[in-house]
Amino acid sequence: MPRTPIPQPQFLPMSRAEMDRLGWDALDVLLVTGDAYVDHPSFGAALLGRWLTAHGFRTGIAAQPRWDDPDAVAAMGRPRLFAGVTAGALDSMLAHYTAFRRKRSEDAYTPGGKAGARPNRASIVYANLVRRACPGLPVVLGGIEASLRRVSHYDFWSDSLRRSIVLDAKADAVLYGMAEHSLLALAEALEQGEDIAAALWDIPGAAFAVPGSASLEDALELPSHESIEAEPAQLVKATLLLERHVHQNRRAACQRSGERMVVLTAPGEGLEAEALDALYTLPFTRRAHPSYDKPVPAEAMMAGSLNIHRGCAGGCSFCTLALHQGRRIRSRSARSVLEEARALAGTRGFNGSVSDVGGPSANMWGAACTGDMASCARSSCLTPRLCRHFSARQRDFVSLLRSVSAVPGVRHVRVASGWRMDLGLADPEALGAMVREFTGGQAKVAPEHRAGHVLRLMRKPAFETFERFLKLFERESARAGKEQYVVPYLMSAFPGCTVRDMQELAAWLGGRGWRPDQVQCFIPLPGTAAAAMYYAGVDLEGRPIPVARGDAERRAQHDILAGQGGAEHAARREAIRKPAGAARAGGPRGDSPSRPGGRSPGQTGRGAGRNSGRNSGRGRKG
């Protein structure tokens, strides 16, 4: 039976004193996160905490607790039901190390922006901390770090195959993907006195361990951990099956590992329509918790942004989005987006600029599959060609942007989260309007490479798509009388890519007078098809491919575009200015955690945590 909603506090409590002021004698749920607490819907702990509170569960947050002190998570007392643990918006290893395994000095999700406030492999460390503080309390993992490690995976930082994080963390479960439904279902089941081991079978998007002797009817069985160790190409098979499991969303999956078996329930439908709209009407302050004496850089990054949809139909092989959020697009209504825009315009300190109206790929808002996804065998809705069942209404997106720009108090509206070029080119008139009216000087797109065989391995459109986009962008920028630039995301050292491939891309750029200021060196993120290809040295059909493995090989490819000294030095060089309407190579720093092997900000990956994207471990892409 649903509980009575609790009045939403200004901020969810982070201390016993705050609980006392709210009149809460105990928490129902504790959320432990590797991020600082910013009460904004782009931060998973804030989003899920307010969601649970809206459904009657008193929820507190332990943000970036000391991981050597159990009292850091016990300060508010033992929660009645369970603890949810997330590493935060970013995979903790990506947050700490560059593509060349150098220690980062900055963390945008920490007060003061200094790295080191969360541990390596934070999901495992925090789970152990909670068990020490509250013995016997159910512990569930979520967020991008745990979600992508829910089955056996290649770990770049240890250069090894690791088993499911459920087993390594000794957690009761991972609630993978966008976990509002699963988190609430778990809270309701435990409130009614159910045993967590029994309840998990009926919860969508749950991964948990059972004895290896167990058997499941009609389950999609992935290759076992031991078979992958013996034959690395089996990781490719396991990854493709996992992608199918998420996309088709119709049955359970399982994987054996030693004497245990990891069970994955189907991901479920996720929030959409009225429920998704309702989530964003919750009273977020959009500010960092007042206990912080230093600013949280990500607060300013997200302050003027509106997240309008979830999911990405692209299915890029290096990207975490489709595996975490799914390929099905779940969009907020125009009414909901405009309500948030009006609320944003009324907030203290709003400067009139909506910095981003977007999502994983901004121009997928309102897109839908008109076919039967439960039987779909495609790995991408967009490549090698646009699926005839995929409907993307580009003009509706332009209309939404215009409506946001008409909100009183809004002076500028920008799309900063990246566009999908092939979708945009399907409606040149709408794309032209986006270029003329909603480009804030730069348009972020992702050609990634030039070589056809590499693009096919990436599941990206042919390079000719990028060239067509450039012509349209230049024409429409000139038509608007604006000096604007294309920011093309480029990737080095991808599986299948050779030094010659990079040289040909460099020659193409040089022939146009472009010098890329930042180039992303590929990082094989756990759970992705690209990581499986890197580990096994084969493509998705099992054919051998060249792989740049050591740092010296990877650096050799990277420096062909990044220049002498690599990304660390290239990131400090001033960009070369180009004439109005022309493009330049550049963009976010190539080794930054926002695109450490992937793409960035968006409604963060979650389970008991946040969202995430691209090859980043977090959320938006183009």
N, C-alpha and C positions, 0 to 999 in steps of 0.2 A: 504494500500500500504506500503511495507517495507520501513523503513527509511534507510538513508545512514549510513553505519558503521562509528563510531567515532574512530580516532586514539587512541589506548590504552595508557593511561598514565603509568608511571613507577609504581605509586601507585594510587588507586582510592582516591579522595580527602576526607579528614576528617575535613577540615577547609575552611573558606572563602578565606584565602590567597592562598591556594592550587588551589581553583577554579579560582581565578584571574590569576594565573600563566598559567592555562590551557586555559584561555580565555572563561570560562563558566560563563555566566551571571546568570544562574539559573540551578538547578537540575531538571531533569524529575522525578526521583525516589530517595527516601531516604531509605536506609536499616538500621534499628536499630537492633543491636545485643548485646547479653550479653557476647560475647567473645571479647577479644582483636582482632584487625585487623592484621592477618598474611596473606600475599598475597600468599597463597598456595591452590591448588585445594582440599585439605581436609577440608578447612574452608568454610562454606556455604556462608557467606556474600561476601567473595572474589570471589568464584566461580560464584555466581549469579550476582554479580556486574559486573564482566568482561563479562558475557554472555549478560546482557542487554546492556552494552556499545558496544559490538560487533554488536548488532542489532540497534545501533543508538540512544540509550537512555542514557543521561548523568546521571550517578549514583554515589551517594556519600554514605559514611558510617559513622554512629554515633555508635562508639564502646564503650560499657559499659558506657553510659551516666549517669550522676547523675540523680536519679529518683525523686528528690525533686525540680528540677529546669527545667521548660519548655525550658529555653534558651539553655539547653544542647543539645536539638535536633533541635533548631531553628537557630543555629549559622550559618548555610549555607543558610538560607532563606527557604521560603516555597517551597517545590517541586511542580512542575506543575501538576503531575498526581496522585501520591499516595505515601504512606509510607508502607514499608514492615517491619514487626516486628518479631523477633525471640529471644527466650531465649538463643540461642547459641547451641553449639555442644551437651550439656547435658541438660537434664531436670533440671531446677533450684533447685528443691527440692532435687534431687539426688546430685547435686553439693554441697549442703549445709549440708546434714544430712546423717549419716551412717544408716545401717540397724537397729540399736538400737536407732535411733533418737538423736545421739550425734552430736554436731556441728563439722563440718570439719574445719581445719585450713588452708588447701591448696586448690588451684584452678589452675590447669595446664594451663588454658586458660586466665590467668590474668598476666600482667607484674609483675614480682617479685614472682609469684606463690602464692600470699596470697589470701585467701578467703575473700568474702565480697564485691566484686566489682559489683555484680549483685544482684537484690532483690529476695526474695522469690516470686514465681509465676510471673516470670519476664515478660511473655507474656502479662498478664493482666496489670501489672504496666506500662510497656512501651507503651501499647496501650492508656492507660489513659493519659500518658505524652504527646504523640503525639497529642491527641485531644485537650489538653490544649494549646499546642504550636501553633497548626494549626487547628483551628475550621473549621469543614466542610470538611477537607481533607479525602479522602477514606483511610482507614487503613485495611490492610490484615495481618493476622498472618501466620506464617509458622514455620518450624523447628520441631524437635522431640517433644518438650513439647506441642505445640498446636496441632500437627498432631494426637497424641495419645489421645487427649481430645476432638476430634471433635464431639463426641456424649456423652451421659451420661456414667459416668465412676466411678469406686470406687477410692477414694483418700486415700491412706495409711496414709498420714501425718495428716489428720484431722479425719481419720476413719469415712468417710461419703461418701454418694453417691452425686456426683456433676453433674450438668447438662452440656451441651455442652459449651466449652469455648467461642464459638461464642456469646452466650448469656451473659456469665459472663463478658467478656471483652468488650461487646457492639461493637465488630469489624464488619466490613462489610463482612468479610469472613475469613475462614481458607483455605489456599492453601496447601493441605495436600500431603504428600509423596515427591517424587523427582520432584520439581516444576518448572523446566526450561520452559516447554511448557505452563503451566498455568500462570506463571508470565509474560512471553512474550505476551501471548494472552491478558491478562488484560491490559498491557501497550499499546498494539496496539488498543484495543477497546476504552480506555479512550482517547488516542491521536486523534481518529477519532470522539470524541465528544459523545460517547455512555454514557448513565447513567449506573453506576456500577451495580445497582440492576437488570437491564435488561441484562447487559453483562454477568453476572455470570452464567446464565442458559446455556450458550454455551461454558463455559470454563471447561476443564477437571480437575478433582481433586480439585473441589471447594466445600466447605461446607458453607452454609449461611442460614439465618433465614428468614422465610416468615410467614404471618398470619396463625394461626392454621386452619382456615377455608379453606385454599387452598387444592386442590386435585391434585394428580399426577397419570397419567395413567402408568400402568406397572412398578410402582416403588416398590422396595423391602422395605417393611415397618418394621422397628424395633419396639420392644415393647416400649411403651411410658415411659418417665421418671417416671411418677406417677405409672405405673404398676410395674416398677422395685422396687420402694420404697415399694409398697404393698407386692410384692412377689420377694424376692432377686434372686431366681432361674431364673427369667426373664432376669437378666444380662447375664447369660450364653447363653441364646438363642440369645440375642442381639449381643453378641460378635461373636458367630458363624456365624450369618447372616452378620456381618460386614466383617469377614474374607472372606466369599463367595463373597461379593460385590467387594472386592479388587481383588480377584483371578480371578473371571469370567469376570470382566471388561466389562459388556455389558449393564447395565442399571443404572438408578439413584436409590438412597435409600433415606429414610426419617425417621424422628423420631419426634413425638409430645412431647412437653414439655410445660405444662400450656397452655397459649393462643398462643403459637408460634409453628412453625414446622421447624426443621432443615433439609434442603435438601442437599444431597451429590450427586454431579454429578459423573459419572463413572470416574475412575482415569486416563483413557487414556493410550496411548501406551508407553509414556516415551521416553527418548533418547536412541538410539541404533545405531550401525553400524557407518556410516559416521558422523552423528550428534554428537554422543558421542565422537568419535575421535577428531572432530573439537573443542569440548569444552576443551579438554586437550592440544590442541596446542596453546591456548591463552597464552600471555606472562607473566605468573606468575613469580614474582621474587623469590618466595619460602622464603621470609624473612618477619619479622615483620615490621610494619610501622615505619619509622625512628623517629617519634615523641616520641617513648618510650625510657625511660632512664634505664629500667630494662629489662632483658630477659623474654620472654614468654616461659615457660617450654615446652609447646606443640609444639613450633616451632622446637626445637631440636628433639622431639619425632617423628615428621612427616618428618623431613628434608630429610631423605634417603629412604623414602617409595614411592612405586608405587602402585596406586590403579587401579586394572585391570578389575573389573566388579561390577555390582550392583545386588541386589536381593539375596534371599536365599530360596532354595527349601525345607528347613527342616521343617518350620512351627512349631518349638518348642513352646509349649504353654506359656512359660514364656518370650518369645523373642519378641522384638518390630520390628525386621527386616522385616518379611513377611508382617506385617500390614502396615509398612511405605514404604519400597522399593518394596514390592511385592515378590511373589515366582518365578516369571519369571526372569531368568538370562539374563542380558544385558551386553555383554562383549565388551571391546575394542578390536580392531584388534591387532594382533601381531606387525604389522608395527607401529601402534600408540604407543604401549608400548615401543618398541625399540627406537623410536624417543625421547620419554620422558627420557628413560635411558641414551641416548647419551647427551641430554641436561643436565641431572643431573650430569653426569660425567664431564661436562664442567663448572659447577658452582664453584665459589670461595669457598674454604674450604672443598670441597668434599674429603673424606678420602679413597675412593675406595670401601666402603662397601654400598651395597644396603640393607638396614636393613629389608625391607619387600617388597615382591611382592605378593600382596594378595587382599583381599576384605572381604565381610561378612564371607565367608568360602573360603579360598584361592583356594582349588582344585575344585571349581565349575566353574572356568573360562572356557568359551566355551560350557557349558552345555546348553541343550535345551529340550523343550517339543515337542515331535512329534505328540501329540494328540490334541484334541480340548479343550483348557483350558476354553472356554466359557461355556462348559457343565460339567466340571470336578467338582465332589462333594468331592474329597479328601481334607483333611486338611493338608496333607504333601505329598510331592513327594517321600519321602524316608522311612517313617515309616507308618504302621508296617513292610512294606517291600518295596524295591525299585520298583517304578512304571515302568511298561514295556515301557511306553512312554517317560521316562526320560533318555536322552542320555548325559552322562558325559565323555568326552574324556580325561582321565587322562594322557595319553602319550603326547597329545598335550600340556598339561600344563607343563610337564617335558621339552619338547622341547623349550617352551617359556623361562623357567628358564635358560636353557643352552644358549639360544641366548642372554639373558640379561647378563649372565656371560661372554660372549665373546665380549661385547662392550669394546672398548679401554678405559682404565682408571678404569674399574670395576675389583676389585680383589676378592670380596666376594659377594655372593647373598644368602639371607636368606628368608625363609618363616616364618614370626613371627605372622601372624594373625590367625592362627588356621586351622587345617585340619578337614574335615569331615571323620571320620574313616571308616564308612560303604562304602562311595564312594571309598576311597583309597583301601580298601580290595577287591573291585570288580576287581582291576587290581594290584595284588601283585608286579608285575615287576616294574610298574611305581611308586608304593608306596615305594618300596625298593630304587629306585633311589632318591626319595625325601629325604629319611632318610639318605642315604649315602652322598649325594652331597649338600643338601640345608637346613640342620638342623644346626642351630648355637648353638649347645650344648643342646638346649631344644626344644622339640616338644609339642606344646599346643594342647591338645585334651579335649573333654568334655564328659566324661562318666556320670557326674553329680551325679549318685547314683548307688546303687547295686540292690535295691528291684525292682522286676519286676513290681509290681502294681504302684509304684511311677514313674518308667520310662515310663510306658504307659500313665500316666497322663501328663507327661512332653512331650510326643510324641518323645521320644528318643529311639534309638535301644537298644536291650537287652544287659546286661552287658557282655555276652559272646563275643560281638563284641570288647569290650575294651580288654578283655583277649587275643583274637586273635591278636589284634594290638600290644600288649606288646611283644608277642613272636616274631612277625616279626621285631619290632623295635630293640629288643635286638640282634637278629640274624644279621640284616643288619648293626647295629652300630659296632658289633664285626668284621664283614666282612670288614668294612671300617677302622678298627683300631682306632675308636673314642670313647672317653668317653662322652656319651650323656645321657640325661635324658628326661623322659616323665613328662610333667607338666599337671596332670589331674585336671580339674576344678570340684569341688565337691560342692554340695548345701545342706544346712540344712533347716529344717522347711518348706519344700515344702508342699502344700496341699495334704493330704493323707498320709504323712510321720509321723511315730510315733517314740518315743524314742527307741523302740526295733529295728526299721528299721535302725536307726543311729548306734545302738550298733552292729548290724550285719555288717554294712559297716566298722566300726572301727575294728572289729575282723578280717575282711578280710585284711585290711591294716596292722594291727599288725602282722598277720601271715606271712607277707612278710617283716617285719622290717621297714615299712614305717611310718613316722609321718607327717601328713599334717601340713605345716607351716601356711597356710591360708585356710580358708573355707568360702565360700560365704553363708551368711544367706539370704534366699529368701526375696525379696521385691516385693510386688504385684504392678507391674507397670500399670498405667492406660491403658485401651484398650486391654490388653492381656487376653487370655483365663484363664491363671493361676490366675490373679487378680479376675476374675469373680468367679472362684471356691473358692478362699479364702473368698470373700465377702459372697457368698451364702452357703458355707459349703456343696456343692454337686459337683459330678464330671460332666463331659460334657454330660452324659446321664441322669443327674438329681438324681443320687443315693447319699445318704448322705456319707460323708467322714470325717475323723478326720482332724481338722485344729488347728495348734498351733498359737494362736492369740496374747496373751499378751507377753510382752518382757521376762517375766520369763520363759514361755513355750518355746519361741523361743531360748532363751539363753541356756536352758537345752539341747536342741537338738544340738545347735551349739557347746557347750563346749565338747560334747562327742568326736568330731573330733579335735576341735581347742585347747583343753586342758584347764587346770585351768586358768581362767582369760579371756578366750575368744579371739576373733580375735585381739583386740587392743594389748594384750600382746603377742599373738602368732606371730604377724607380726614382732615382734622385735627379735624373736629367730633365731639363725643361723640355716640354713638348714643342715640336716644330709647328708653327702656325701655318695654316693653308688658306687659300682664297675662299671667299664666301661661297657656301654651297658644296665645298669639297669635303672629302673625308680625311680623317687622320687615324693612325693606329694608336690606340691607347686604352685607357679605362682604368678600372680598379687595379691596384698593385697586384702583379701576377702571383705573388706568394702570400697575399693577404688571406686571413681566415675567411673573408667573405667569399672568396673564390679559391680556396686552397687547392683544390683540384676540382672546384666546382663553382657554382653560382650562388648568389646570395639573396639579400634580405627579403624576407617574406614572412608570412604567417608561419612561424616556426614549427618544425617537426615535433611530434609529440607522442606520447603515450601518457605516462604520468608527467610528461614534460612538454616540449615545444615542437615546432616544425623544422623543416630543412629542405635543402635543394641542391640541385645540380651535382657537380662533383665536389660540392662543398660540405655537405653534412648539414645543410640548412635550407633555405627556402625560395629564392626566385631565380628565374632564368629567362633567356630570350631565344 
